[in-house]
């Protein structure tokens, strides 16, 4: 069967797989390849819509052209979709409304995908719309949580999050580069520690946020990065009521590059509370005329950055307190 989201576009057509189409019952599988297409999952309120837990690198999931309406998972990650441990996961042309989980800090209110820690292994959500995560109970941590692999979210609408904590989009990556492009992150309604994008990364690799809209998000910050090289390029930050861009540094080499972006209010780095070092470290804002500022031992409320073509580098062993 060759749907327009075809399996061979992402994986080899010679790989055996089960095709699951025009269905409404949940998918619960172990160590097999699934192609889920043209399905409408509604009110699956105990174990979500798709659950694939695998211990083999060969396991693959492609879910395309499907709806997830008011699905939830009790006692685990991924309100609508859970793909965990090993393999590859691609979501293409998905619509989700009002996914939920059952506790405050459970990750991935819409989806949780944790795959093999190789960049060549796909961990993607593309051409999709994810709305109203957590609206029914205001629980969970993060609308989308993606862990490891070649993480990519492209041409999506991720909006109206009502989670208890966390971000619209949360990645945790080890050993690979990640990116989000041409995507709108809008209306995160969590005021506990919400953000539009959050990254816990391997500092040897990078997280690219390119040509994205971050609009009307409310909470502690807009972008939260820890142990990461984050590059924001050509993004719009509009009407966000938050502390601003925030960079948490745990080791030498962490950096945030903020380039050719537009914001209609002040972009700030907040909550630098102390320097963990016996010697005084340097906080550097680089543009055409580099300025170097020493970090004092007393708390700093914010550093100001104009919203165009600034590179921000933070020296080793700085901690920006958020919690």
C-alpha positions in Angstrom: 0.0 0.0 0.0 1.5 3.3 -1.1 0.0 6.2 0.8 1.2 9.7 0.1 3.2 9.7 3.3 4.9 6.5 2.0 7.1 4.4 4.2 10.0 4.4 1.7 10.3 8.2 2.0 11.8 7.7 5.4 12.8 4.1 5.5 13.8 1.5 2.9 10.8 -0.1 1.2 12.4 -3.5 1.6 12.1 -3.3 5.4 9.1 -5.5 6.5 6.5 -3.6 8.4 2.9 -3.8 9.5 0.5 -1.3 7.9 -2.2 0.0 10.2 -4.7 2.2 8.4 -8.2 3.6 8.8 -8.2 2.4 12.4 -9.3 3.9 15.8 -8.0 1.2 18.2 -4.7 1.7 20.1 -1.4 0.3 18.8 0.5 -1.5 21.5 3.6 -3.3 20.1 7.0 -4.6 21.0 9.9 -4.8 18.6 8.2 -4.5 15.3 8.0 -1.9 12.5 4.7 -0.1 12.2 3.3 2.2 9.5 0.3 4.0 11.0 -1.7 6.0 8.5 -5.1 7.6 8.0 -6.2 6.8 11.5 -8.4 8.7 13.9 -7.7 8.0 17.6 -10.3 9.5 19.9 -10.9 9.3 23.7 -8.3 6.6 24.3 -7.9 7.5 27.9 -5.8 4.8 29.6 -2.8 3.8 27.5 -2.8 6.5 24.8 -3.1 5.8 21.1 0.4 4.4 20.2 2.8 2.6 22.5 5.9 1.0 21.1 8.6 -0.1 23.5 11.5 -1.8 21.8 15.0 -3.1 22.7 16.2 -3.5 19.1 17.9 -0.9 16.9 15.8 -2.1 13.9 12.4 -1.0 15.2 10.8 1.8 13.2 7.6 3.8 13.5 6.1 6.0 10.8 2.8 7.7 11.8 1.3 10.0 9.1 -2.0 11.7 8.3 -3.7 10.8 11.5 -5.6 12.5 14.3 -5.2 12.2 18.1 -8.2 13.7 19.9 -8.4 13.7 23.7 -6.1 10.8 24.2 -4.3 10.2 27.5 -1.9 7.8 29.2 -2.2 6.9 32.8 1.1 6.4 34.7 3.6 7.0 32.0 5.1 9.3 29.4 3.5 10.3 26.1 -0.2 11.1 26.3 -0.9 10.1 22.7 2.3 8.6 21.5 5.0 6.7 23.4 8.0 5.3 21.5 10.8 4.3 23.8 14.3 2.8 24.2 15.6 2.0 20.7 14.8 2.4 17.0 13.5 5.3 14.9 10.3 7.4 15.0 8.8 9.7 12.4 5.5 11.7 12.8 4.3 13.3 9.5 1.1 15.4 9.1 -0.4 14.8 12.5 -3.1 16.7 14.2 -3.5 16.4 18.0 -5.9 18.2 20.3 -6.1 17.9 24.1 -3.6 15.1 24.9 -3.0 14.5 28.6 -1.0 12.5 31.1 -1.8 11.7 34.7 0.8 13.5 36.9 2.5 16.8 37.3 6.0 15.9 36.1 5.3 13.2 33.5 7.1 14.1 30.3 5.6 14.4 26.8 1.9 15.4 27.2 1.4 14.8 23.5 4.3 12.6 22.6 7.5 11.1 24.1 10.0 9.6 21.7 13.3 8.2 23.0 15.3 6.5 20.4 18.8 5.2 19.7 21.6 7.7 20.4 22.9 8.0 16.8 22.4 11.1 14.6 21.5 8.9 11.6 18.5 7.5 13.5 15.4 9.6 12.8 13.4 11.3 15.6 11.1 13.7 13.7 7.9 15.5 13.8 7.1 17.4 10.5 4.1 19.2 8.9 2.0 18.7 12.0 -0.3 20.7 14.4 -0.2 20.0 18.1 -2.7 22.0 20.2 -4.1 22.2 23.7 -1.9 19.7 25.4 -2.9 19.3 29.0 -6.0 21.4 28.7 -8.3 18.9 30.3 -6.3 18.5 33.6 -3.3 20.9 33.4 -0.8 18.1 34.2 2.5 16.9 32.7 5.8 18.4 31.8 6.3 19.5 28.2 4.0 19.1 25.2 6.6 17.3 23.1 9.6 15.5 24.5 12.3 14.1 22.1 15.3 12.2 23.4 18.4 11.3 21.3 18.9 10.5 17.6 18.7 13.0 14.8 16.0 15.2 16.4 14.0 17.4 14.0 10.8 19.3 14.2 9.9 21.1 11.0 7.0 23.2 9.7 4.8 22.6 12.7 2.3 24.5 14.8 2.8 23.8 18.5 0.3 25.9 20.5 -1.9 26.5 23.5 -0.1 24.3 26.1 -1.6 24.0 29.5 0.9 21.7 31.1 1.8 21.8 34.8 5.5 22.5 34.0 8.0 22.4 31.2 8.0 23.7 27.6 6.1 23.4 24.4 9.1 21.6 22.9 11.7 19.8 25.0 14.7 17.9 23.7 17.3 15.9 25.5 20.1 14.8 23.2 23.3 12.9 23.6 25.8 12.7 20.8 23.8 14.3 17.9 22.8 17.7 16.5 19.2 18.8 16.6 17.1 21.4 14.9 13.7 23.0 14.7 12.8 25.0 11.6 9.8 26.9 10.2 7.8 26.2 13.3 5.5 28.3 15.5 5.6 27.9 19.2 2.6 29.8 20.6 0.7 30.4 23.8 2.4 28.3 26.4 0.1 29.0 29.3 2.2 27.6 32.1 3.5 30.1 34.6 5.5 27.7 36.7 8.7 27.3 34.6 7.3 27.3 31.0 9.2 28.0 27.9 8.7 27.7 24.2 11.8 25.6 23.6 14.1 23.8 26.1 17.3 21.8 25.4 19.3 19.6 27.6 22.1 18.7 25.3 25.6 17.3 24.8 27.8 20.4 24.6 29.8 18.9 21.8 26.8 19.2 19.5 24.3 21.9 18.6 20.7 22.8 18.7 19.5 25.0 15.8 16.3 27.1 16.1 15.9 28.6 12.6 13.0 30.7 11.1 10.7 30.0 14.0 8.0 32.1 15.6 7.8 32.2 19.4 4.6 34.1 20.1 2.6 34.9 23.2 4.3 32.5 25.6 3.9 33.1 29.3 6.2 31.7 32.0 9.7 31.9 33.4 11.6 32.1 30.1 11.4 31.7 26.4 14.4 29.5 25.5 16.1 27.4 28.2 19.3 25.7 27.4 21.5 23.6 29.6 24.9 22.0 28.6 24.2 23.1 25.0 25.3 25.0 22.0 22.2 26.8 20.8 22.0 28.9 17.6 18.8 31.0 17.1 18.7 32.4 13.5 16.0 34.4 11.8 13.4 34.0 14.5 10.6 36.2 15.6 9.8 36.7 19.3 6.5 38.4 19.7 4.5 39.4 22.8 6.1 36.9 25.1 5.5 37.6 28.7 8.5 35.9 30.2 12.0 36.5 31.6 13.5 36.2 28.2 16.3 34.1 26.6 18.0 32.1 29.4 21.2 30.2 29.2 22.2 27.7 31.8 26.0 26.9 31.7 27.3 23.8 33.4 30.6 23.4 31.5 33.1 25.3 29.4 32.2 25.8 25.8 28.4 26.3 26.2 27.1 29.1 24.0 24.0 30.8 22.8 24.1 32.6 19.4 21.2 34.9 18.8 21.5 36.1 15.1 19.2 38.2 12.8 16.2 37.7 15.1 13.3 40.1 15.7 11.7 40.8 19.0 9.1 43.5 19.8 10.2 43.8 23.4 13.5 43.6 25.3 15.3 40.3 25.1 17.0 39.5 28.4 19.1 36.9 30.1 17.9 36.6 33.6 18.6 34.9 36.9 22.4 34.6 36.9 22.7 34.0 40.6 26.3 32.8 41.3 29.5 31.8 39.7 30.8 28.4 40.6 34.5 28.9 40.4 37.4 29.9 42.7 38.4 32.5 40.1 36.3 35.2 38.6 34.8 34.2 35.2 33.9 36.3 32.2 30.5 36.9 30.7 31.1 38.0 27.1 28.7 39.6 24.6 30.2 39.6 21.1 29.3 41.7 18.2 31.4 43.8 15.8 32.9 45.4 18.9 33.4 42.8 21.5 32.7 43.8 25.1 33.8 41.7 28.1 32.0 42.0 31.4 33.3 40.3 34.5 30.7 38.4 36.5 30.6 39.7 40.1 29.8 37.3 43.0 26.7 39.2 43.8 23.5 38.3 41.9 22.9 39.8 38.5 19.3 40.4 37.6 19.7 40.6 33.8 22.0 41.2 30.9 20.5 43.1 28.0 20.9 42.1 24.4 19.7 44.0 21.4 17.6 41.7 19.1 19.9 41.6 16.1 23.1 39.7 15.2 24.6 39.2 18.7 26.6 36.2 19.7 26.6 35.4 23.4 29.3 33.3 24.9 29.4 32.3 28.6 32.5 31.2 30.3 33.0 27.9 32.1 31.1 26.8 35.1 28.4 29.4 35.3 25.1 28.5 36.8 22.0 30.5 36.0 19.4 29.7 38.6 15.9 28.8 37.4 14.5 26.6 40.0 
